[in-house]
Protein backbone atom coordinates (compact mmCIF):
# COMPACT_ATOMS: atom_id res chain seq x y z
CA UNK A 1 0.00 0.00 0.00
CA UNK A 2 1.38 3.39 -0.99
CA UNK A 3 1.12 6.13 1.64
CA UNK A 4 0.87 9.75 0.52
CA UNK A 5 3.76 11.80 1.82
CA UNK A 6 4.31 15.54 1.85
CA UNK A 7 8.06 14.85 1.72
CA UNK A 8 9.88 16.34 4.72
CA UNK A 9 11.46 19.62 3.70
CA UNK A 10 8.78 20.25 1.10
CA UNK A 11 6.63 23.33 1.20
CA UNK A 12 3.64 21.30 2.44
CA UNK A 13 5.59 19.83 5.35
CA UNK A 14 6.96 23.24 6.30
CA UNK A 15 3.45 24.72 6.28
CA UNK A 16 2.10 21.95 8.51
CA UNK A 17 5.04 22.44 10.85
CA UNK A 18 4.48 26.22 10.95
CA UNK A 19 0.83 25.66 11.91
CA UNK A 20 1.74 23.22 14.71
CA UNK A 21 1.98 26.19 17.10
CA UNK A 22 -1.53 27.33 16.25
CA UNK A 23 -3.58 29.20 13.66
CA UNK A 24 -1.82 31.71 11.42
CA UNK A 25 -2.21 33.81 8.30
CA UNK A 26 -0.29 33.08 5.11
CA UNK A 27 2.22 35.84 5.84
CA UNK A 28 2.72 34.54 9.40
CA UNK A 29 3.24 31.02 8.02
CA UNK A 30 5.85 32.40 5.63
CA UNK A 31 7.69 34.12 8.52
CA UNK A 32 7.52 30.98 10.66
CA UNK A 33 9.01 28.87 7.84
CA UNK A 34 11.92 31.30 7.60
CA UNK A 35 12.45 31.03 11.37
CA UNK A 36 12.09 27.22 11.46
CA UNK A 37 14.52 26.66 8.59
CA UNK A 38 17.00 29.43 9.41
CA UNK A 39 16.30 31.36 6.25
CA UNK A 40 14.47 29.21 3.68
CA UNK A 41 12.10 31.52 1.82
CA UNK A 42 9.01 30.15 0.08
CA UNK A 43 7.78 32.50 -2.62
CA UNK A 44 4.29 33.88 -2.18
CA UNK A 45 2.77 32.12 -5.21
CA UNK A 46 4.36 28.79 -4.22
CA UNK A 47 3.13 29.21 -0.65
CA UNK A 48 -0.46 29.99 -1.61
CA UNK A 49 -0.54 27.18 -4.20
CA UNK A 50 0.56 24.76 -1.44
CA UNK A 51 -2.01 26.24 0.98
CA UNK A 52 -4.82 25.65 -1.54
CA UNK A 53 -3.59 22.06 -2.04
CA UNK A 54 -3.48 21.39 1.71
CA UNK A 55 -7.01 22.81 2.10
CA UNK A 56 -8.23 20.54 -0.73
CA UNK A 57 -6.58 17.53 0.96
CA UNK A 58 -8.27 18.42 4.25
CA UNK A 59 -4.98 18.95 6.11
CA UNK A 60 -5.64 22.60 6.92
CA UNK A 61 -8.76 24.75 7.03
CA UNK A 62 -9.60 28.43 7.05
CA UNK A 63 -11.05 29.37 10.43
CA UNK A 64 -11.57 33.12 10.01
CA UNK A 65 -11.36 35.63 7.21
CA UNK A 66 -10.23 39.15 8.06
CA UNK A 67 -10.72 40.87 4.73
CA UNK A 68 -7.57 40.15 2.77
CA UNK A 69 -6.09 37.87 5.42
CA UNK A 70 -7.41 34.36 6.08
CA UNK A 71 -6.40 32.57 9.27
CA UNK A 72 -5.62 28.88 8.75
CA UNK A 73 -5.36 25.98 11.17
CA UNK A 74 -4.40 22.31 11.12
CA UNK A 75 -7.19 19.75 10.98
CA UNK A 76 -6.95 16.42 12.79
CA UNK A 77 -5.96 14.90 9.44
CA UNK A 78 -3.21 17.52 9.13
CA UNK A 79 -1.91 16.78 12.64
CA UNK A 80 -1.74 13.06 11.83
CA UNK A 81 0.07 13.81 8.58
CA UNK A 82 2.57 16.05 10.37
CA UNK A 83 3.25 13.36 12.98
CA UNK A 84 3.74 10.71 10.28
CA UNK A 85 6.02 12.98 8.24
CA UNK A 86 8.05 13.92 11.32
CA UNK A 87 8.61 10.23 12.08
CA UNK A 88 9.69 9.67 8.48
CA UNK A 89 12.09 12.62 8.73
CA UNK A 90 13.64 11.12 11.89
CA UNK A 91 14.17 7.78 10.10
CA UNK A 92 15.67 9.56 7.10
CA UNK A 93 18.04 11.54 9.35
CA UNK A 94 19.35 8.33 10.96
CA UNK A 95 19.86 6.75 7.54
CA UNK A 96 21.63 9.88 6.27
CA UNK A 97 23.98 9.95 9.30
CA UNK A 98 24.86 6.30 8.79
CA UNK A 99 25.58 6.74 5.10
CA UNK A 100 27.59 9.94 5.58
CA UNK A 101 29.66 8.23 8.29
CA UNK A 102 30.68 5.62 5.70
CA UNK A 103 32.08 8.20 3.28
TORBALO-423368 format. One record per atom (N, C-alpha, C, O): residue number from 1; residue in one letter; x, y, z; atom name. Coordinates in Angstrom, 1 decimal, always signed. Each point is the difference from the previous one (the first is absolute). Layout:
# TORBALO-423368
SITE   n res     c1     c2     c3 atom
SITE NUM   A      X      Y      Z   CA
...
This chain:
# TORBALO-423368
SITE   n res     c1     c2     c3 atom
SITE   1   X   +0.8   -1.2   +0.0    N
SITE   1   X   -0.8   +1.2   +0.0   CA
SITE   1   X   +0.9   +1.2   +0.0    C
SITE   1   X   +0.9   +0.2   +0.8    O
SITE   2   X   -1.2   +0.8   -1.7    N
SITE   2   X   +0.8   +1.2   -0.1   CA
SITE   2   X   -0.6   +1.0   +0.9    C
SITE   2   X   -1.3   +0.3   +0.0    O
SITE   3   X   +2.1   +0.4   +0.8    N
SITE   3   X   -0.5   +1.0   +0.9   CA
SITE   3   X   +0.4   +1.4   -0.5    C
SITE   3   X   +1.2   +0.2   -0.4    O
SITE   4   X   -2.1   +0.7   +0.3    N
SITE   4   X   +0.3   +1.3   -0.5   CA
SITE   4   X   +0.9   +0.7   +1.0    C
SITE   4   X   -0.2   +0.0   +1.2    O
SITE   5   X   +1.2   +0.7   -1.7    N
SITE   5   X   +1.0   +0.7   +0.8   CA
SITE   5   X   +0.1   +1.4   -0.5    C
SITE   5   X   -0.1   +0.3   -1.2    O
SITE   6   X   +0.3   +0.6   +2.1    N
SITE   6   X   +0.2   +1.4   -0.4   CA
SITE   6   X   +1.5   +0.3   -0.2    C
SITE   6   X   +0.4   +1.1   -0.4    O
SITE   7   X   +0.4   -2.1   +0.6    N
SITE   7   X   +1.5   +0.1   -0.1   CA
SITE   7   X   +0.5   +1.0   +1.0    C
SITE   7   X   -0.1   +1.2   -0.3    O
SITE   8   X   +0.8   -1.7   +1.4    N
SITE   8   X   +0.6   +0.9   +0.9   CA
SITE   8   X   +0.9   +1.0   -0.7    C
SITE   8   X   +0.8   -0.4   -0.9    O
SITE   9   X   -0.9   +1.7   +1.3    N
SITE   9   X   +0.8   +1.0   -0.7   CA
SITE   9   X   -0.8   +0.7   -1.1    C
SITE   9   X   +0.4   +1.0   -0.5    O
SITE  10   X   -1.5   -1.7   +0.1    N
SITE  10   X   -0.8   +0.6   -1.1   CA
SITE  10   X   -0.8   +1.2   +0.6    C
SITE  10   X   -0.2   +0.2   +1.2    O
SITE  11   X   -0.4   +0.6   -2.1    N
SITE  11   X   -0.8   +1.1   +0.4   CA
SITE  11   X   -1.1   -0.4   +0.9    C
SITE  11   X   -0.3   +0.6   +1.0    O
SITE  12   X   -0.4   -1.7   -1.4    N
SITE  12   X   -1.2   -0.5   +0.7   CA
SITE  12   X   +0.4   -0.4   +1.5    C
SITE  12   X   -0.7   +0.4   +0.9    O
SITE  13   X   +1.8   -1.1   -0.8    N
SITE  13   X   +0.5   -0.4   +1.3   CA
SITE  13   X   +0.3   +1.3   +0.9    C
SITE  13   X   -0.4   +0.1   +1.1    O
SITE  14   X   +1.1   +0.8   -1.7    N
SITE  14   X   +0.4   +1.2   +0.7   CA
SITE  14   X   -1.3   +0.8   +0.4    C
SITE  14   X   +0.0   +0.7   +1.1    O
SITE  15   X   -1.0   -0.7   -1.9    N
SITE  15   X   -1.3   +0.7   +0.4   CA
SITE  15   X   -0.6   -0.7   +1.2    C
SITE  15   X   -0.4   +0.7   +0.9    O
SITE  16   X   +0.3   -2.0   -1.0    N
SITE  16   X   -0.6   -0.7   +1.1   CA
SITE  16   X   +0.8   +0.2   +1.3    C
SITE  16   X   -0.6   +0.2   +1.1    O
SITE  17   X   +1.9   -0.2   -1.2    N
SITE  17   X   +0.8   +0.2   +1.1   CA
SITE  17   X   -0.2   +1.5   +0.6    C
SITE  17   X   -0.1   +0.1   +1.2    O
SITE  18   X   +0.0   +0.8   -2.1    N
SITE  18   X   -0.2   +1.4   +0.4   CA
SITE  18   X   -1.4   +0.2   +0.8    C
SITE  18   X   -0.1   +0.8   +0.9    O
SITE  19   X   -0.9   -1.6   -1.3    N
SITE  19   X   -1.3   +0.1   +0.6   CA
SITE  19   X   -0.1   -0.9   +1.3    C
SITE  19   X   -1.0   +0.1   +0.7    O
SITE  20   X   +2.1   -0.8   -0.4    N
SITE  20   X   -0.1   -0.9   +1.2   CA
SITE  20   X   -0.1   +0.9   +1.3    C
SITE  20   X   -0.5   -0.5   +1.0    O
SITE  21   X   +1.0   +1.7   -1.1    N
SITE  21   X   -0.1   +0.9   +1.2   CA
SITE  21   X   -1.4   +0.7   +0.1    C
SITE  21   X   -0.3   +0.6   +1.0    O
SITE  22   X   -0.5   -0.8   -2.0    N
SITE  22   X   -1.3   +0.6   +0.0   CA
SITE  22   X   -0.4   +0.7   -1.2    C
SITE  22   X   +0.8   +0.1   -1.0    O
SITE  23   X   -2.0   +0.4   +0.9    N
SITE  23   X   -0.5   +0.7   -1.2   CA
SITE  23   X   +0.9   +1.2   -0.5    C
SITE  23   X   +0.6   +0.6   +0.9    O
SITE  24   X   -0.5   -0.4   -2.2    N
SITE  24   X   +0.8   +1.1   -0.5   CA
SITE  24   X   -0.5   +0.4   -1.4    C
SITE  24   X   -0.7   -0.8   -0.7    O
SITE  25   X   +1.1   +2.0   +0.4    N
SITE  25   X   -0.3   +0.5   -1.4   CA
SITE  25   X   +1.1   -0.5   -0.9    C
SITE  25   X   +1.0   -0.5   +0.4    O
SITE  26   X   -1.2   +0.7   -1.7    N
SITE  26   X   +1.0   -0.4   -1.0   CA
SITE  26   X   +1.3   +0.7   +0.2    C
SITE  26   X   +1.1   -0.6   +0.0    O
SITE  27   X   -1.1   +1.9   +0.3    N
SITE  27   X   +1.2   +0.7   +0.2   CA
SITE  27   X   +0.7   -0.4   +1.3    C
SITE  27   X   +1.2   -0.1   +0.1    O
SITE  28   X   -2.0   -0.2   +1.0    N
SITE  28   X   +0.6   -0.6   +1.2   CA
SITE  28   X   +0.6   -1.3   -0.2    C
SITE  28   X   +1.1   -0.4   +0.6    O
SITE  29   X   -1.7   -0.5   -1.4    N
SITE  29   X   +0.5   -1.3   -0.4   CA
SITE  29   X   +1.4   +0.2   -0.7    C
SITE  29   X   +0.9   -0.7   +0.3    O
SITE  30   X   -0.9   +1.6   -1.2    N
SITE  30   X   +1.2   +0.3   -0.8   CA
SITE  30   X   +1.2   +0.4   +1.0    C
SITE  30   X   +1.1   -0.5   -0.2    O
SITE  31   X   -1.4   +1.4   +1.1    N
SITE  31   X   +1.0   +0.4   +1.0   CA
SITE  31   X   +0.4   -1.1   +0.9    C
SITE  31   X   +1.2   -0.1   +0.3    O
SITE  32   X   -2.1   -0.8   +0.1    N
SITE  32   X   +0.3   -1.1   +0.9   CA
SITE  32   X   +0.9   -1.0   -0.8    C
SITE  32   X   +0.9   -0.6   +0.6    O
SITE  33   X   -1.1   +0.4   -1.9    N
SITE  33   X   +0.8   -0.9   -0.8   CA
SITE  33   X   +1.4   +0.5   +0.0    C
SITE  33   X   +1.0   -0.8   +0.1    O
SITE  34   X   -0.8   +2.1   -0.3    N
SITE  34   X   +1.3   +0.6   +0.0   CA
SITE  34   X   +0.7   -0.2   +1.3    C
SITE  34   X   +1.2   -0.4   +0.1    O
SITE  35   X   -1.9   +0.5   +1.0    N
SITE  35   X   +0.6   -0.2   +1.4   CA
SITE  35   X   +0.3   -1.4   +0.2    C
SITE  35   X   +1.1   -0.4   +0.5    O
SITE  36   X   -2.0   -0.5   -0.9    N
SITE  36   X   +0.2   -1.5   +0.3   CA
SITE  36   X   +1.2   -0.5   -0.8    C
SITE  36   X   +0.6   -1.0   +0.4    O
SITE  37   X   -0.4   +1.5   -1.6    N
SITE  37   X   +1.0   -0.5   -0.9   CA
SITE  37   X   +1.3   +0.8   -0.1    C
SITE  37   X   +0.9   -0.3   -0.7    O
SITE  38   X   -0.8   +1.3   +1.6    N
SITE  38   X   +1.1   +0.9   +0.0   CA
SITE  38   X   +0.2   +0.7   -1.4    C
SITE  38   X   +1.2   +0.0   -0.5    O
SITE  39   X   -2.3   +0.5   -0.1    N
SITE  39   X   +0.2   +0.8   -1.2   CA
SITE  39   X   -0.6   -0.5   -1.2    C
SITE  39   X   +0.1   +0.6   -1.1    O
SITE  40   X   -0.7   -1.8   +1.0    N
SITE  40   X   -0.6   -0.5   -1.2   CA
SITE  40   X   -1.3   +0.9   -0.3    C
SITE  40   X   -0.9   +0.1   +0.8    O
SITE  41   X   +0.9   +0.5   -2.0    N
SITE  41   X   -1.1   +0.8   -0.4   CA
SITE  41   X   -0.9   -0.7   -1.0    C
SITE  41   X   +0.6   -0.5   -1.0    O
SITE  42   X   -1.8   +0.4   +1.2    N
SITE  42   X   -1.0   -0.6   -0.9   CA
SITE  42   X   -0.7   +1.2   -0.7    C
SITE  42   X   -0.6   +0.8   +0.7    O
SITE  43   X   +0.7   -0.7   -2.0    N
SITE  43   X   -0.6   +1.1   -0.7   CA
SITE  43   X   -1.5   +0.0   +0.2    C
SITE  43   X   -0.6   -1.0   +0.3    O
SITE  44   X   +0.0   +2.2   -0.4    N
SITE  44   X   -1.4   +0.2   +0.3   CA
SITE  44   X   -0.9   -0.9   -0.8    C
SITE  44   X   -0.9   -0.6   +0.5    O
SITE  45   X   +1.1   +0.5   -1.8    N
SITE  45   X   -0.8   -0.8   -0.9   CA
SITE  45   X   +0.1   -1.5   +0.3    C
SITE  45   X   -1.0   -0.7   +0.0    O
SITE  46   X   +2.2   +0.3   +0.3    N
SITE  46   X   +0.3   -1.4   +0.4   CA
SITE  46   X   -0.7   -0.3   +1.3    C
SITE  46   X   -0.6   -1.1   +0.2    O
SITE  47   X   +0.7   +2.0   +0.7    N
SITE  47   X   -0.7   -0.2   +1.4   CA
SITE  47   X   -1.5   -0.1   -0.2    C
SITE  47   X   -0.6   -1.0   +0.5    O
SITE  48   X   +0.0   +1.9   -1.2    N
SITE  48   X   -1.5   +0.0   -0.1   CA
SITE  48   X   -0.5   -1.2   -0.9    C
SITE  48   X   -1.1   -0.5   +0.3    O
SITE  49   X   +1.9   +0.1   -1.2    N
SITE  49   X   -0.3   -1.2   -0.8   CA
SITE  49   X   +0.0   -1.2   +0.9    C
SITE  49   X   -1.0   -0.9   +0.0    O
SITE  50   X   +2.0   +0.8   +0.9    N
SITE  50   X   +0.1   -1.1   +1.0   CA
SITE  50   X   -1.2   +0.1   +1.0    C
SITE  50   X   -0.5   -1.1   +0.4    O
SITE  51   X   +0.2   +2.3   +0.0    N
SITE  51   X   -1.1   +0.1   +1.0   CA
SITE  51   X   -1.3   -0.5   -0.6    C
SITE  51   X   -0.8   -0.7   +0.6    O
SITE  52   X   +0.5   +1.1   -1.9    N
SITE  52   X   -1.2   -0.5   -0.6   CA
SITE  52   X   +0.0   -1.5   -0.1    C
SITE  52   X   -1.1   -0.6   +0.1    O
SITE  53   X   +2.2   +0.0   -0.4    N
SITE  53   X   +0.1   -1.4   -0.1   CA
SITE  53   X   -0.3   -0.7   +1.3    C
SITE  53   X   -0.7   -1.0   +0.1    O
SITE  54   X   +1.3   +1.6   +1.0    N
SITE  54   X   -0.2   -0.6   +1.3   CA
SITE  54   X   -1.4   +0.2   +0.5    C
SITE  54   X   -0.5   -0.9   +0.7    O
SITE  55   X   -0.2   +1.9   -1.1    N
SITE  55   X   -1.4   +0.2   +0.3   CA
SITE  55   X   -0.8   -1.1   -0.7    C
SITE  55   X   -0.9   -0.6   +0.5    O
SITE  56   X   +1.2   +0.4   -1.8    N
SITE  56   X   -0.7   -1.0   -0.8   CA
SITE  56   X   +0.2   -1.4   +0.5    C
SITE  56   X   -1.0   -0.8   +0.0    O
SITE  57   X   +2.1   +0.5   +0.6    N
SITE  57   X   +0.3   -1.3   +0.6   CA
SITE  57   X   -0.6   -0.1   +1.3    C
SITE  57   X   -0.1   -1.1   +0.6    O
SITE  58   X   -0.4   +2.2   +0.0    N
SITE  58   X   -0.6   -0.1   +1.3   CA
SITE  58   X   +1.0   +0.1   +1.2    C
SITE  58   X   -0.3   -0.4   +1.1    O
SITE  59   X   +1.6   +0.8   -1.4    N
SITE  59   X   +1.0   +0.0   +1.0   CA
SITE  59   X   +0.0   +1.4   +0.8    C
SITE  59   X   +0.4   +0.0   +1.1    O
SITE  60   X   -0.9   +1.0   -1.8    N
SITE  60   X   -0.1   +1.3   +0.7   CA
SITE  60   X   -1.4   +0.6   -0.4    C
SITE  60   X   -0.6   -0.5   -0.9    O
SITE  61   X   +0.1   +1.4   +1.7    N
SITE  61   X   -1.3   +0.6   -0.3   CA
SITE  61   X   +0.1   +1.5   +0.4    C
SITE  61   X   +0.6   +0.4   +1.0    O
SITE  62   X   -1.4   +0.4   -1.7    N
SITE  62   X   -0.1   +1.4   +0.4   CA
SITE  62   X   -1.0   +0.1   +1.1    C
SITE  62   X   -1.0   -0.6   +0.0    O
SITE  63   X   +1.4   +1.4   +1.1    N
SITE  63   X   -0.8   +0.1   +1.1   CA
SITE  63   X   -0.7   +1.4   +0.2    C
SITE  63   X   -1.0   +0.1   +0.5    O
SITE  64   X   +1.7   +0.9   -1.1    N
SITE  64   X   -0.6   +1.3   +0.0   CA
SITE  64   X   +0.6   +0.7   -1.2    C
SITE  64   X   +1.0   -0.3   -0.6    O
SITE  65   X   -1.8   +1.3   +0.2    N
SITE  65   X   +0.4   +0.8   -1.2   CA
SITE  65   X   -0.1   +1.5   +0.4    C
SITE  65   X   -1.0   +0.5   +0.2    O
SITE  66   X   +2.2   +0.1   -0.1    N
SITE  66   X   +0.1   +1.5   +0.4   CA
SITE  66   X   +0.3   +0.8   -1.3    C
SITE  66   X   +1.1   +0.5   -0.2    O
SITE  67   X   -2.1   -0.4   -0.6    N
SITE  67   X   +0.2   +0.8   -1.3   CA
SITE  67   X   +1.0   -0.7   -0.9    C
SITE  67   X   -0.4   -1.1   -0.6    O
SITE  68   X   +1.5   +1.6   +0.5    N
SITE  68   X   +1.0   -0.5   -0.9   CA
SITE  68   X   +0.8   -1.2   +0.6    C
SITE  68   X   +0.8   -0.7   -0.7    O
SITE  69   X   -0.9   +0.5   +2.0    N
SITE  69   X   +0.8   -0.9   +0.7   CA
SITE  69   X   -0.9   -1.1   +0.6    C
SITE  69   X   -0.8   +0.2   +0.9    O
SITE  70   X   +1.1   -1.5   -1.3    N
SITE  70   X   -0.7   -1.1   +0.5   CA
SITE  70   X   +0.9   -0.7   +1.0    C
SITE  70   X   +1.2   -0.2   -0.2    O
SITE  71   X   -1.8   -0.2   +1.3    N
SITE  71   X   +0.7   -0.7   +1.1   CA
SITE  71   X   -0.2   -1.5   -0.3    C
SITE  71   X   -1.2   -0.5   -0.1    O
SITE  72   X   +2.2   -0.3   +0.1    N
SITE  72   X   +0.0   -1.4   -0.2   CA
SITE  72   X   +0.4   -0.8   +1.2    C
SITE  72   X   +0.7   +0.5   +0.8    O
SITE  73   X   -1.2   -1.7   -0.7    N
SITE  73   X   +0.3   -0.9   +1.1   CA
SITE  73   X   +0.2   -1.5   -0.5    C
SITE  73   X   -0.6   -0.3   -1.1    O
SITE  74   X   +1.3   -0.5   +1.8    N
SITE  74   X   +0.1   -1.4   -0.3   CA
SITE  74   X   -1.3   -0.7   +0.3    C
SITE  74   X   -0.7   +0.4   +1.0    O
SITE  75   X   +0.3   -1.4   -1.7    N
SITE  75   X   -1.1   -0.8   +0.3   CA
SITE  75   X   +0.6   -1.3   +0.7    C
SITE  75   X   +1.2   -0.1   +0.1    O
SITE  76   X   -2.1   -0.7   +0.4    N
SITE  76   X   +0.6   -1.3   +0.6   CA
SITE  76   X   +0.7   -0.8   -1.1    C
SITE  76   X   +1.0   -0.6   +0.4    O
SITE  77   X   -1.5   +0.6   -1.6    N
SITE  77   X   +0.7   -0.7   -1.1   CA
SITE  77   X   +1.4   +0.6   -0.2    C
SITE  77   X   +1.0   -0.7   -0.2    O
SITE  78   X   -0.9   +2.0   +0.3    N
SITE  78   X   +1.3   +0.7   -0.2   CA
SITE  78   X   +1.0   -0.3   +1.2    C
SITE  78   X   +1.2   -0.1   -0.3    O
SITE  79   X   -1.8   +0.0   +1.5    N
SITE  79   X   +0.9   -0.3   +1.1   CA
SITE  79   X   +0.6   -1.4   -0.1    C
SITE  79   X   +1.1   -0.3   +0.3    O
SITE  80   X   -2.0   -0.7   -0.8    N
SITE  80   X   +0.5   -1.3   -0.2   CA
SITE  80   X   +1.0   -0.1   -1.1    C
SITE  80   X   +1.0   -0.7   +0.2    O
SITE  81   X   -1.2   +1.5   -1.2    N
SITE  81   X   +1.0   +0.0   -1.1   CA
SITE  81   X   +1.3   +0.6   +0.5    C
SITE  81   X   +1.1   -0.6   -0.4    O
SITE  82   X   -1.2   +1.6   +1.1    N
SITE  82   X   +1.3   +0.6   +0.6   CA
SITE  82   X   +0.7   -0.9   +0.9    C
SITE  82   X   +1.2   -0.1   -0.1    O
SITE  83   X   -1.9   -0.7   +0.9    N
SITE  83   X   +0.6   -0.9   +0.9   CA
SITE  83   X   +0.7   -1.1   -0.8    C
SITE  83   X   +1.1   -0.4   +0.2    O
SITE  84   X   -1.8   -0.1   -1.3    N
SITE  84   X   +0.5   -1.1   -0.8   CA
SITE  84   X   +1.3   +0.5   -0.8    C
SITE  84   X   +1.0   -0.7   -0.1    O
SITE  85   X   -1.1   +1.9   -0.4    N
SITE  85   X   +1.1   +0.6   -0.8   CA
SITE  85   X   +1.2   +0.3   +0.9    C
SITE  85   X   +1.2   -0.2   -0.4    O
SITE  86   X   -1.4   +0.6   +1.7    N
SITE  86   X   +1.0   +0.2   +0.9   CA
SITE  86   X   +0.8   -1.3   +0.3    C
SITE  86   X   +1.2   +0.0   +0.1    O
SITE  87   X   -2.0   -1.0   +0.1    N
SITE  87   X   +0.6   -1.4   +0.3   CA
SITE  87   X   +0.9   -0.4   -1.2    C
SITE  87   X   +1.1   -0.5   +0.2    O
SITE  88   X   -1.7   +0.7   -1.4    N
SITE  88   X   +0.8   -0.3   -1.2   CA
SITE  88   X   +1.3   +0.8   -0.1    C
SITE  88   X   +1.0   -0.5   -0.4    O
SITE  89   X   -1.1   +1.8   +0.7    N
SITE  89   X   +1.2   +0.8   +0.0   CA
SITE  89   X   +1.0   -0.5   +1.0    C
SITE  89   X   +1.2   +0.0   -0.3    O
SITE  90   X   -1.6   -0.4   +1.5    N
SITE  90   X   +0.9   -0.6   +1.0   CA
SITE  90   X   +0.7   -1.2   -0.6    C
SITE  90   X   +1.3   -0.2   +0.2    O
SITE  91   X   -2.0   -0.7   -0.8    N
SITE  91   X   +0.6   -1.2   -0.6   CA
SITE  91   X   +1.0   +0.4   -1.1    C
SITE  91   X   +1.0   -0.6   -0.1    O
SITE  92   X   -1.4   +1.5   -0.7    N
SITE  92   X   +0.9   +0.5   -1.1   CA
SITE  92   X   +1.3   +0.6   +0.5    C
SITE  92   X   +1.0   -0.2   -0.5    O
SITE  93   X   -1.1   +0.9   +1.6    N
SITE  93   X   +1.1   +0.6   +0.6   CA
SITE  93   X   +1.0   -1.0   +0.6    C
SITE  93   X   +1.2   +0.1   -0.2    O
SITE  94   X   -1.7   -1.2   +0.8    N
SITE  94   X   +0.8   -1.1   +0.5   CA
SITE  94   X   +0.7   -0.6   -1.2    C
SITE  94   X   +1.2   -0.3   +0.0    O
SITE  95   X   -1.9   +0.0   -1.1    N
SITE  95   X   +0.6   -0.6   -1.2   CA
SITE  95   X   +1.0   +0.8   -0.6    C
SITE  95   X   +1.1   -0.4   -0.4    O
SITE  96   X   -1.3   +1.7   +0.3    N
SITE  96   X   +0.9   +1.0   -0.5   CA
SITE  96   X   +1.3   +0.0   +0.8    C
SITE  96   X   +1.1   +0.0   -0.6    O
SITE  97   X   -1.2   +0.0   +1.9    N
SITE  97   X   +1.2   +0.0   +0.9   CA
SITE  97   X   +0.8   -1.2   -0.2    C
SITE  97   X   +1.2   +0.1   -0.1    O
SITE  98   X   -1.9   -1.2   +0.0    N
SITE  98   X   +0.8   -1.3   -0.2   CA
SITE  98   X   +0.7   +0.0   -1.3    C
SITE  98   X   +1.2   -0.5   -0.1    O
SITE  99   X   -1.8   +0.9   -1.0    N
SITE  99   X   +0.6   +0.0   -1.3   CA
SITE  99   X   +1.1   +1.1   -0.1    C
SITE  99   X   +1.1   -0.3   -0.6    O
SITE 100   X   -1.3   +1.4   +1.2    N
SITE 100   X   +1.1   +1.0   +0.0   CA
SITE 100   X   +1.2   -0.4   +0.8    C
SITE 100   X   +1.1   +0.2   -0.4    O
SITE 101   X   -1.3   -0.9   +1.5    N
SITE 101   X   +1.1   -0.6   +0.8   CA
SITE 101   X   +0.8   -1.0   -0.8    C
SITE 101   X   +1.2   -0.1   +0.3    O
SITE 102   X   -1.8   -0.5   -1.3    N
SITE 102   X   +0.8   -1.0   -0.8   CA
SITE 102   X   +0.8   +0.7   -1.1    C
SITE 102   X   +0.8   -0.7   -0.6    O
SITE 103   X   -1.0   +1.9   +0.4    N
SITE 103   X   +0.8   +0.7   -1.1   CA
SITE 103   X   +1.4   +0.2   +0.3    C
SITE 103   X   +0.8   +0.5   -0.8    O
